[in-house]
Amino acid sequence: MADPQSYRPAPGTIPTQPGVYKFRDKHGRVIYVGKAKSLRSRLNSYFADVYGLHPRTQQMVTTAASVEWTVVGTEVEALQLEYNWIKEFDPQFNVRYRDDKTYPMLAVTLNEEYPRLYVYRGPRRKGVRYFGPYSHAWAIRETLDLLLRVFPARTCSAGVFKRHSQMGRPCLLGYIDKCSAPCVGRVTAEQHRDIVLDFCDFLAGRTDNLIKQLETEMLTASEELDFERAARLRDDVSALRKAVEKQAVVLGDGTDADVIAFSADELEAAVQIFHVRGGRVRGQRGWVVEKPGDAEQNEHAELLEQFVTQFYGEEAERAKQSGEDAPNPVPREVLVPVLPDDADELQDWLSGLRGARVSLRIPQRGDKRTLMETVERNAVEALHQHKLKRSGDLTARSAALQGLQDALDLDEAPLRIECVDISHIQGSDVVASLVVFEDGLAKKSDYRHYGIKEAAGDGHSDDVASIAEVTRRRFLRHRADARQEEGADPAGGDNGGDLAPEAAIDPQTGRPRRFAYPPNLYVVDGGAPQAAAAQEVLDELGVTDVAVVGLAKRLEEVWVPGEDDPVILPRSSDALFLLQRVRDEAHRFAISFHRSKRSKRMTVSALDAIPGLGDTRKAALIEHFGSVAKLREASLEEIVEVPGIGLTTARTVLDGLRTDGV
């Protein structure tokens, strides 16, 4: 651990203006980003008495090796810059409000000729309108099933839509009047889009006008003695009112507002937000995060400021990506349990995102205060449930990391573990996977695939050579960065994985590169030979701060390079269970990549034997028909429609494929 006094700025060099500061570790990674009204006052507090700091802050300042800052003109600029840096650098000691799950939304594909309604999880796309998020997918399906009676819009996938268009008859929903069946021409594209737009208006809260319109049409039909249509409209009005009743009014004045509440203990905090649109709760989300280290004085105010900047900043970016049809993610009012010190600046920043004035305030009485109490109860319950659910896992992970440190005689607990596994079939399509676990949990964003270049043939020795190759390619980048920090020429670097190149940490910006710093523990799938091969590569590259072990499958022995006997961990130990999880995850990841690679090779193998068919035309055929099997069933006229394929070539392809099939 570093002594904070070793990198403390000289007295008087820190400005007193507002600004944003960054702490970096010895590898140059940004580990913490903060802002301050007075940079000098805030930064000096980190160096005054290290042992008097919050434990998390103490860990941060002893992990850091340097600090730097940027002066800005106003506190609003500081808010924006802090948000941008947290998003860019993903600092280790900053609180990040990430969902532990992906919340489902109701998506409407307005960018298609025949828009589709469906349940969706994932990043937002341009031209698609989203409603939600909802807590459960079944809630969306229940509402959608109810509203399809009134708004019979398309819900099927593109493949189903195309198939029924070719068949000339609708699906079951078309027969029971829960789809207007645009696939068979019951309605035109314009009529179907009008149905979808009415559906969007209803979900957006414009319900009263639509219900009144249907009631007027019902009375008109009744006066015209069209009782069948009047009865259908009566049922539609009933369905709409039932859907409206499912979302009870919580704010009588029809306000658009977000209500935020917190519940915290010594280490963690639960955050809950209710989205109220048109006076009704349209969605709810929740997070449980570690408390920030410098929030001792007014922890909820600090949590609130960080949450608001991160949440609305990311929501505004998603809305911008979705296009002009996306609703504004910032409501007219943001109701909070406590106001931060810079509430005015935060309110101005939110107003800039919305493009109109936003009110940030504490509700004092009435419906809004009652709703705040409800959200607070949800936050308390969420934290309680989190503690019940995670206490065992957290204890087990801590015990596992401590057990590995003791069993392997490491200087510190292996907070970052990387594991390599090799996959092949008799030496063909040899691939490797590298998986990463941090704090005992899988970090899938850091996973990597490798295509092995030097392996040939099969056998035990090839696994050893493959392990050596992957290890060399993985740590060449680390060695290049170390040389760059020393001012030497970082020659001999490699891009790490085949599918996602890693670059070094930029010494100017400190942008984090996931593999430019070493793990604490490097695990290879295998016994003593594999572990020795990995250690030999590390010694060759001059990497001395990484522990290497091999985990043999037969008896789950842990082999340490240079030791004659393996380390035997108790079968019931958390340490062995963690190593097994890491190894099994690496094996799963390698197998899935190997299967995909082998599948692609086998897919085009039937076309390889056809004379005069190059890679470009093979790719065009596969892209057009989707598979060799469908190409084999195609007619001569259909093959000629592929760009670059003439009549002679089409005959050659058909003859070659059908002969091969026979």
VOGU-3710 file (C-alpha; in Angstrom, 3 decimals, decimal comma):
1> madpqsyrpa> 0,000/0,000/0,000  1,214/3,477/-0,863  1,800/6,223/1,676  -0,507/9,140/0,751  2,197/11,585/1,829  4,431/10,293/-0,980  2,188/11,854/-3,636  0,625/14,704/-1,668  0,728/17,924/-3,726  3,055/20,643/-2,479
11> pgtiptqpgv> 1,451/23,234/-0,157  -0,177/26,084/-2,041  -0,207/24,305/-5,410  -3,843/23,209/-5,206  -6,224/25,928/-6,462  -9,178/27,125/-4,426  -11,583/27,240/-7,407  -14,261/24,595/-8,071  -13,140/21,615/-10,082  -12,962/17,856/-10,537
21> ykfrdkhgrv> -10,127/15,632/-9,312  -8,878/12,118/-10,131  -6,892/9,655/-8,034  -4,768/7,143/-9,992  -3,131/3,903/-8,859  0,423/2,766/-9,626  -0,690/1,423/-13,024  -2,165/4,780/-14,037  -5,789/3,684/-13,745  -8,258/6,243/-12,456
31> iyvgkakslr> -9,660/4,729/-9,250  -11,730/7,656/-7,961  -13,335/10,793/-9,393  -14,767/13,578/-7,256  -15,766/17,233/-7,472  -15,444/20,083/-5,022  -16,413/23,720/-4,599  -12,874/24,303/-3,349  -10,295/21,834/-4,651  -7,753/22,804/-1,993
41> srlnsyfadv> -10,114/22,253/0,917  -11,386/18,913/-0,374  -8,033/17,422/-1,395  -6,297/18,463/1,809  -8,914/16,506/3,751  -7,647/13,289/2,147  -4,099/13,816/3,458  -4,726/15,317/6,931  -5,185/12,120/8,970  -5,360/8,897/6,988
51> yglhprtqqm> -6,408/6,774/9,959  -9,268/9,125/10,724  -10,835/8,620/7,297  -13,751/6,378/6,427  -12,433/2,805/5,798  -13,363/2,961/2,118  -11,684/6,351/1,707  -8,648/5,094/3,593  -8,382/2,136/1,216  -8,675/4,480/-1,761
61> vttaasvewt> -5,924/6,904/-0,708  -3,553/4,047/0,171  -4,234/2,358/-3,186  -3,679/5,584/-5,136  -0,246/6,709/-6,294  -1,071/10,167/-7,660  -3,771/12,822/-7,780  -4,597/15,428/-10,411  -7,355/17,963/-10,940  -9,098/20,146/-13,507
71> vvgtevealq> -10,415/23,607/-12,682  -13,832/24,552/-14,117  -15,775/27,790/-14,238  -18,988/26,815/-12,429  -20,293/24,017/-10,255  -22,708/22,975/-13,017  -19,681/22,354/-15,245  -18,117/20,363/-12,405  -21,234/18,176/-12,206  -21,126/17,477/-15,939
81> leynwikefd> -17,391/16,755/-15,996  -17,632/14,462/-12,977  -20,413/12,476/-14,663  -18,443/12,209/-17,926  -15,306/10,995/-16,159  -17,137/8,426/-14,045  -18,777/7,086/-17,196  -15,478/7,069/-19,118  -13,078/5,676/-16,519  -15,444/3,484/-14,451
91> pqfnvryrdd> -13,421/4,155/-11,268  -13,111/1,359/-8,749  -14,028/3,431/-5,688  -16,913/5,424/-7,172  -20,458/4,289/-6,611  -21,995/3,075/-9,876  -25,745/2,704/-10,065  -25,989/-0,386/-12,225  -29,033/-2,633/-12,175  -28,467/-6,133/-10,903
101> ktypmlavtl> -30,858/-7,130/-13,659  -32,100/-5,765/-16,956  -35,596/-4,364/-16,512  -38,112/-5,288/-19,209  -39,751/-2,617/-21,339  -42,550/-2,547/-23,866  -41,031/-1,716/-27,248  -42,877/-0,341/-30,293  -40,893/-0,529/-33,540  -42,072/2,651/-35,238
111> neeyprlyvy> -39,152/2,366/-37,695  -40,797/-0,624/-39,452  -43,484/-0,518/-42,122  -45,749/-2,576/-39,859  -44,767/-1,607/-36,287  -44,534/-4,419/-33,744  -45,283/-4,500/-29,995  -43,115/-6,785/-27,855  -41,354/-7,173/-24,501  -37,724/-6,061/-24,739
121> rgprrkgvry> -34,598/-6,021/-22,567  -31,365/-4,342/-23,556  -29,993/-1,089/-24,965  -32,362/1,316/-26,656  -32,316/1,679/-30,421  -33,164/4,576/-32,679  -36,658/4,578/-34,159  -38,100/2,359/-31,415  -40,382/3,803/-28,751  -40,162/2,329/-25,257
131> fgpyshawai> -42,577/2,270/-22,338  -41,380/1,300/-18,882  -39,245/-0,041/-17,380  -41,477/-2,505/-15,553  -40,564/-4,675/-12,586  -41,745/-7,893/-14,223  -42,208/-9,061/-17,794  -45,523/-10,702/-16,879  -46,920/-7,266/-15,992  -46,214/-6,083/-19,541
141> retldlllrv> -47,730/-9,197/-21,122  -50,820/-8,949/-18,964  -51,388/-5,314/-19,937  -50,583/-6,017/-23,580  -53,004/-8,935/-23,726  -55,726/-6,706/-22,296  -55,101/-3,838/-24,724  -54,756/-5,953/-27,877  -58,526/-6,303/-27,823  -58,814/-2,550/-28,385
151> fpartcsagv> -55,586/-2,021/-30,340  -55,124/-5,142/-32,479  -51,541/-4,414/-33,498  -48,896/-6,840/-34,685  -46,904/-8,650/-31,946  -45,243/-11,402/-34,024  -41,597/-11,604/-35,060  -40,382/-10,820/-38,569  -40,087/-14,515/-39,405  -43,651/-15,333/-38,338
161> fkrhsqmgrp> -44,971/-12,265/-40,173  -43,200/-13,273/-43,387  -44,315/-16,904/-43,140  -48,002/-16,046/-42,745  -47,751/-13,499/-45,556  -46,528/-16,296/-47,820  -49,199/-18,701/-46,530  -51,977/-16,170/-47,097  -53,705/-16,787/-43,769  -53,260/-15,090/-40,394
171> cllgyidkcs> -52,061/-16,600/-37,116  -54,308/-17,464/-34,160  -54,336/-13,860/-32,867  -55,704/-12,759/-36,232  -58,557/-15,264/-35,987  -59,537/-14,156/-32,457  -59,386/-10,442/-33,384  -56,342/-9,630/-31,232  -54,384/-8,724/-34,354  -55,574/-6,740/-37,339
181> apcvgrvtae> -53,626/-9,191/-39,567  -51,685/-6,763/-41,762  -49,727/-9,802/-42,965  -52,691/-10,861/-45,138  -53,885/-7,367/-46,011  -56,878/-7,008/-43,702  -55,621/-3,497/-42,990  -53,232/-1,304/-44,908  -49,884/-0,168/-43,540  -51,335/3,283/-42,812
191> qhrdivldfc> -54,328/1,859/-40,948  -52,097/-0,429/-38,897  -49,786/2,458/-37,998  -52,815/4,477/-36,815  -53,732/1,585/-34,494  -50,175/1,528/-33,096  -50,090/5,308/-32,608  -53,387/5,152/-30,683  -51,836/2,430/-28,531  -48,810/4,662/-27,838
201> dflagrtdnl> -51,072/7,592/-26,954  -52,964/5,425/-24,472  -49,772/4,220/-22,742  -48,426/7,776/-22,726  -51,349/8,773/-20,501  -53,783/10,281/-22,997  -56,560/7,915/-21,926  -59,586/10,148/-21,287  -59,955/11,412/-24,851  -59,703/7,908/-26,287
211> ikqletemlt> -62,322/6,505/-23,908  -64,673/9,413/-24,687  -64,142/8,851/-28,417  -65,041/5,161/-28,115  -68,108/5,962/-26,021  -69,272/8,445/-28,678  -68,791/5,832/-31,414  -70,683/3,297/-29,275  -73,701/5,640/-28,917  -73,631/6,422/-32,624
221> aseeldfera> -73,593/2,737/-33,511  -76,479/2,108/-31,131  -78,559/4,910/-32,693  -77,851/3,425/-36,116  -79,086/0,054/-34,802  -75,646/-1,481/-35,368  -75,848/-3,328/-32,049  -73,042/-5,774/-32,830  -70,532/-2,960/-33,308  -71,916/-1,099/-30,295
231> arlrddvsal> -71,434/-4,190/-28,108  -67,856/-4,577/-29,345  -67,123/-0,916/-28,577  -68,707/-1,337/-25,123  -66,321/-4,213/-24,406  -63,404/-2,112/-25,680  -64,271/0,725/-23,294  -64,520/-1,766/-20,436  -61,096/-3,206/-21,281  -59,524/0,255/-21,406
241> rkavekqavv> -61,003/1,229/-18,056  -59,766/-2,010/-16,558  -56,252/-1,264/-17,855  -56,411/2,245/-16,397  -57,558/0,917/-13,036  -54,463/-1,282/-12,839  -52,414/1,904/-12,546  -53,980/3,692/-9,609  -53,730/7,464/-9,378  -51,145/8,459/-6,743
251> lgdgtdadvi> -50,918/12,184/-7,536  -54,302/13,788/-8,053  -52,968/16,784/-9,958  -51,642/14,556/-12,768  -48,024/15,608/-12,174  -45,066/14,040/-13,982  -42,524/13,312/-11,258  -39,797/10,933/-10,115  -39,726/10,054/-6,414  -36,348/8,967/-4,982
261> afsadeleaa> -35,663/7,487/-1,534  -32,729/5,836/0,264  -32,111/3,374/3,059  -28,557/2,778/4,295  -26,487/0,975/6,888  -22,766/1,274/7,656  -21,622/-0,261/4,373  -24,382/-0,250/1,771  -27,345/1,795/0,620  -30,548/0,879/-1,198
271> vqifhvrggr> -31,956/3,356/-3,726  -35,525/3,257/-5,007  -37,084/5,441/-7,688  -40,758/5,533/-8,717  -41,611/7,030/-12,126  -44,961/8,847/-11,983  -46,407/10,026/-15,288  -49,819/11,630/-15,548  -50,340/11,038/-11,840  -49,887/7,246/-12,161
281> vrgqrgwvve> -46,881/5,081/-11,290  -45,527/3,924/-14,652  -42,380/2,165/-13,442  -40,117/1,421/-10,512  -36,399/0,628/-10,257  -34,000/-0,147/-7,452  -30,283/-0,509/-6,708  -28,145/-1,609/-3,780  -24,661/-0,051/-3,785  -21,687/0,392/-1,509
291> kpgdaeqneh> -21,686/3,715/0,270  -19,149/6,261/-0,981  -16,132/6,770/1,221  -16,448/10,532/1,691  -20,129/10,686/2,654  -19,788/10,594/6,442  -21,249/14,048/7,101  -24,398/13,881/4,983  -24,472/10,469/3,392  -27,923/10,714/1,797
301> aelleqfvtq> -27,113/14,073/0,211  -23,912/12,638/-1,285  -25,717/9,524/-2,502  -28,492/11,641/-3,983  -26,135/13,867/-5,928  -24,221/10,934/-7,395  -27,393/9,032/-8,216  -29,130/11,958/-9,939  -26,129/12,832/-12,120  -25,477/9,251/-13,185
311> fygeeaerak> -29,088/8,142/-13,641  -30,429/11,133/-15,580  -27,202/11,571/-17,532  -27,396/8,008/-18,853  -31,157/8,198/-19,428  -30,700/11,387/-21,457  -28,069/9,664/-23,614  -30,371/6,684/-24,213  -33,222/9,003/-25,188  -30,934/10,827/-27,626
321> qsgedapnpv> -29,963/7,502/-29,231  -33,626/6,476/-29,538  -34,450/9,504/-31,682  -37,058/12,240/-31,607  -39,918/9,895/-30,658  -38,355/9,062/-27,283  -40,085/10,697/-24,296  -38,073/13,132/-22,203  -36,468/11,103/-19,372  -36,328/14,088/-16,995
331> prevlvpvlp> -39,747/14,872/-15,453  -41,061/18,236/-14,352  -40,459/17,417/-10,671  -37,852/15,296/-8,889  -38,939/14,594/-5,309  -36,099/13,699/-2,936  -35,727/12,969/0,797  -32,895/15,494/1,288  -31,349/18,322/-0,719  -27,600/18,278/-1,469
341> ddadelqdwl> -25,420/21,284/-0,744  -25,364/22,261/-4,418  -29,094/21,736/-4,998  -29,416/24,856/-7,150  -26,607/23,771/-9,479  -28,046/20,251/-9,685  -31,458/21,693/-10,518  -29,943/23,855/-13,271  -28,148/20,816/-14,709  -31,397/18,808/-14,781
351> sglrgarvsl> -33,187/21,738/-16,424  -30,531/21,742/-19,130  -31,139/18,041/-19,817  -34,911/18,508/-19,965  -34,886/21,744/-21,928  -37,352/23,232/-19,450  -37,421/24,119/-15,778  -37,128/21,169/-13,355  -38,079/21,403/-9,698  -35,859/19,502/-7,233
361> ripqrgdkrt> -37,508/19,559/-3,823  -38,522/17,702/-0,654  -42,287/16,965/-0,426  -43,729/18,285/2,823  -47,397/17,252/2,865  -50,270/15,752/0,899  -50,152/13,022/-1,755  -46,513/13,633/-2,623  -45,366/13,199/0,966  -47,440/10,015/1,243
371> lmetvernav> -45,870/8,673/-1,936  -42,379/9,524/-0,635  -43,095/7,468/2,496  -44,154/4,561/0,304  -40,912/4,748/-1,701  -38,895/4,945/1,537  -40,589/1,784/2,819  -39,676/0,068/-0,446  -36,043/1,141/-0,008  -35,935/-0,226/3,560
381> ealhqhklkr> -37,439/-3,512/2,403  -35,062/-3,742/-0,581  -32,011/-3,323/1,672  -33,377/-5,896/4,107  -33,974/-8,428/1,333  -30,534/-7,760/-0,105  -28,906/-8,461/3,230  -30,815/-11,706/3,622  -29,957/-12,807/0,090  -26,316/-11,735/-0,103
391> sgdltarsaa> -25,013/-12,234/3,422  -24,119/-15,860/2,806  -22,562/-15,156/-0,579  -20,523/-12,219/0,697  -19,200/-14,219/3,625  -18,345/-17,139/1,380  -16,519/-14,937/-1,122  -14,492/-13,258/1,604  -13,623/-16,635/3,120  -12,647/-17,990/-0,309
401> lqglqdaldl> -10,298/-15,103/-1,091  -8,734/-15,293/2,371  -8,391/-19,060/2,040  -6,576/-18,738/-1,294  -4,223/-16,151/0,168  -3,353/-18,435/3,087  -3,104/-21,686/1,104  -0,940/-20,223/-1,672  1,066/-17,957/0,660  0,179/-14,800/-1,280
411> deaplriecv> 1,084/-11,312/-0,104  -2,530/-10,156/-0,483  -5,928/-11,613/-1,251  -6,392/-12,351/-5,001  -9,051/-9,727/-5,714  -8,579/-10,220/-9,476  -8,297/-13,770/-10,790  -7,830/-14,687/-14,438  -8,157/-18,233/-15,770  -7,166/-19,757/-19,136
421> dishiqgsdv> -8,604/-22,889/-20,736  -7,835/-24,556/-24,096  -10,461/-26,227/-26,285  -10,001/-28,313/-29,456  -10,957/-31,612/-31,115  -7,884/-33,683/-31,981  -5,869/-30,543/-32,522  -8,279/-28,818/-34,945  -9,818/-25,380/-34,404  -7,728/-24,802/-31,285
431> vaslvvfedg> -9,058/-21,880/-29,236  -8,526/-20,500/-25,751  -10,646/-18,540/-23,339  -9,643/-16,122/-20,618  -12,201/-15,286/-17,936  -11,918/-12,738/-15,152  -13,258/-12,786/-11,594  -13,067/-9,694/-9,406  -13,933/-9,887/-5,708  -15,061/-13,469/-6,291
441> lakksdyrhy> -17,609/-12,522/-8,986  -17,419/-13,023/-12,735  -16,632/-9,861/-14,702  -17,945/-10,868/-18,110  -17,088/-7,577/-19,773  -13,405/-8,557/-19,427  -13,699/-12,045/-20,966  -11,508/-12,756/-23,992  -11,240/-15,357/-26,778  -7,968/-16,376/-28,435
451> gikeaagdgh> -7,404/-18,247/-31,660  -4,266/-20,338/-31,149  -1,672/-19,746/-33,864  1,218/-22,053/-32,906  -0,643/-25,248/-31,946  -0,620/-28,132/-34,373  -1,555/-31,779/-34,106  -2,916/-33,055/-30,849  -1,806/-34,305/-27,484  -0,778/-33,204/-24,065
461> sddvasiaev> 2,248/-31,197/-25,208  0,114/-29,010/-27,498  -1,995/-27,892/-24,536  1,193/-26,791/-22,830  2,290/-24,850/-25,923  -1,143/-23,260/-26,236  -1,093/-22,184/-22,579  2,323/-20,625/-23,161  1,112/-18,767/-26,258  -1,963/-17,347/-24,567
471> trrrflrhra> 0,050/-16,311/-21,519  2,626/-14,574/-23,697  -0,010/-12,684/-25,668  -1,900/-11,746/-22,504  1,110/-10,290/-20,680  2,954/-8,672/-23,588  0,645/-5,669/-23,233  1,396/-5,432/-19,526  5,136/-5,495/-20,245  4,743/-2,830/-22,944
481> darqeegadp> 2,944/-0,533/-20,499  5,609/-1,047/-17,855  8,286/-0,065/-20,372  6,276/2,947/-21,455  6,016/4,156/-17,856  9,815/3,826/-17,561  10,329/5,797/-20,770  11,555/2,839/-22,844  10,317/1,735/-26,255  7,360/-0,585/-25,665
491> aggdnggdla> 8,250/-2,950/-28,487  6,834/-6,358/-28,840  3,303/-5,570/-27,729  0,348/-7,705/-28,697  -3,306/-6,957/-28,909  -4,302/-9,562/-26,308  -7,472/-11,299/-27,491  -8,392/-11,953/-31,098  -11,912/-10,595/-30,847  -11,387/-7,451/-28,805
501> peaaidpqtg> -7,931/-5,784/-28,924  -6,726/-4,221/-25,699  -4,750/-1,004/-25,744  -2,545/0,363/-23,016  -3,617/2,987/-20,528  -3,233/6,404/-22,060  -0,836/8,302/-19,786  -2,544/11,581/-20,718  -6,175/10,628/-20,086  -5,885/7,545/-17,913
511> rprrfayppn> -8,613/5,801/-19,881  -8,832/2,298/-18,405  -7,801/-0,676/-20,500  -8,984/-3,862/-18,953  -5,861/-5,933/-19,605  -3,110/-3,366/-19,257  -2,648/-4,325/-15,589  -1,919/-7,771/-14,138  -4,147/-10,072/-12,074  -3,270/-11,141/-8,555
521> lyvvdggapq> -3,707/-14,814/-9,443  -3,353/-16,473/-12,853  -5,029/-19,895/-13,062  -4,444/-22,397/-15,883  -6,595/-25,436/-16,500  -4,173/-28,304/-16,031  -1,479/-29,715/-13,838  2,198/-29,127/-13,231  3,301/-28,905/-16,936  0,726/-26,235/-17,800
531> aaaaqevlde> 1,475/-24,187/-14,677  5,222/-24,441/-15,353  4,719/-23,275/-18,968  2,790/-20,204/-17,837  5,362/-19,386/-15,155  8,216/-19,737/-17,670  6,566/-17,166/-19,956  6,075/-14,733/-17,060  9,723/-15,130/-16,054  10,755/-14,520/-19,666
541> lgvtdvavvg> 8,674/-11,326/-19,790  9,898/-10,121/-16,389  6,452/-10,225/-14,748  7,067/-10,898/-11,064  3,895/-9,696/-9,344  1,527/-12,429/-10,587  1,022/-15,759/-8,811  0,458/-18,782/-11,105  -1,323/-22,036/-10,268  -2,684/-24,964/-12,241
551> lakrleevwv> -5,926/-26,695/-11,289  -5,950/-30,377/-12,310  -9,377/-31,856/-12,932  -8,783/-35,428/-11,737  -8,301/-34,795/-8,019  -8,776/-30,996/-8,041  -5,120/-30,539/-7,114  -3,629/-27,039/-7,109  -0,152/-27,087/-8,654  2,290/-24,289/-7,884
561> pgeddpvilp> 5,234/-23,919/-10,318  8,492/-25,209/-8,837  6,798/-27,338/-6,185  7,044/-31,145/-6,303  3,751/-31,733/-4,520  0,412/-30,060/-5,147  -1,536/-27,969/-2,671  -4,556/-29,939/-1,486  -7,471/-27,751/-0,485  -10,254/-29,239/1,640
571> rssdalfllq> -13,154/-30,463/-0,471  -15,618/-28,328/1,455  -13,501/-25,166/1,433  -14,795/-21,966/-0,117  -11,362/-21,428/-1,696  -11,561/-24,650/-3,728  -15,156/-23,902/-4,705  -14,110/-20,481/-6,051  -11,264/-21,994/-8,100  -13,656/-24,597/-9,490
581> rvrdeahrfa> -16,154/-21,914/-10,494  -13,416/-19,916/-12,220  -12,112/-23,001/-14,054  -15,584/-24,206/-15,057  -16,497/-20,752/-16,372  -13,327/-20,676/-18,472  -14,139/-24,154/-19,788  -17,715/-23,165/-20,670  -16,555/-20,009/-22,423  -13,892/-21,886/-24,419
591> isfhrskrsk> -16,316/-24,637/-25,456  -18,932/-22,155/-26,701  -16,348/-20,299/-28,795  -14,930/-23,538/-30,174  -18,396/-24,736/-31,207  -19,209/-21,485/-32,963  -15,890/-21,511/-34,804  -16,284/-25,137/-35,844  -19,882/-24,536/-36,911  -18,867/-21,666/-39,191
601> rmtvsaldai> -16,143/-23,784/-40,769  -18,476/-26,708/-41,365  -21,212/-24,448/-42,743  -19,187/-23,364/-45,752  -17,350/-26,691/-46,216  -19,968/-27,965/-48,686  -19,365/-24,925/-50,907  -15,588/-25,300/-50,780  -15,680/-28,259/-53,166  -17,544/-26,340/-55,900
611> pglgdtrkaa> -15,064/-25,180/-58,579  -14,944/-21,491/-59,516  -16,723/-20,329/-56,337  -14,615/-17,819/-54,413  -14,987/-16,529/-50,879  -16,989/-13,469/-51,941  -19,652/-15,435/-53,795  -19,803/-18,100/-51,071  -20,409/-15,387/-48,495  -23,088/-13,795/-50,702
621> liehfgsvak> -24,917/-17,109/-51,073  -24,838/-17,883/-47,339  -25,987/-14,350/-46,477  -28,877/-14,534/-48,968  -30,196/-18,012/-48,074  -29,038/-18,276/-44,459  -27,656/-21,835/-44,688  -26,344/-24,456/-47,108  -29,466/-26,564/-46,508  -31,772/-23,779/-47,737
631> lreasleeiv> -29,446/-23,099/-50,667  -29,638/-26,774/-51,647  -33,460/-26,542/-51,769  -33,493/-23,300/-53,798  -34,428/-23,163/-57,473  -32,154/-22,027/-60,278  -34,082/-18,756/-60,625  -33,734/-17,982/-56,900  -29,970/-18,519/-56,969  -29,560/-16,244/-59,990
641> evpgigltta> -31,135/-13,406/-57,956  -28,050/-13,349/-55,679  -25,709/-10,481/-56,715  -22,665/-11,807/-58,575  -24,190/-15,200/-59,420  -24,860/-15,883/-63,082  -26,815/-18,680/-64,725  -23,749/-20,900/-65,319  -22,509/-20,459/-61,774  -25,978/-21,163/-60,378
651> rtvldglrtd> -26,143/-24,465/-62,311  -22,672/-25,402/-61,016  -23,705/-24,650/-57,424  -26,917/-26,682/-57,671  -25,164/-29,632/-59,327  -22,385/-29,590/-56,733  -24,696/-29,360/-53,731  -27,220/-31,950/-54,903  -24,483/-34,390/-55,867  -22,922/-33,844/-52,440
661> gv> -26,311/-34,402/-50,813  -26,869/-37,685/-52,696
//
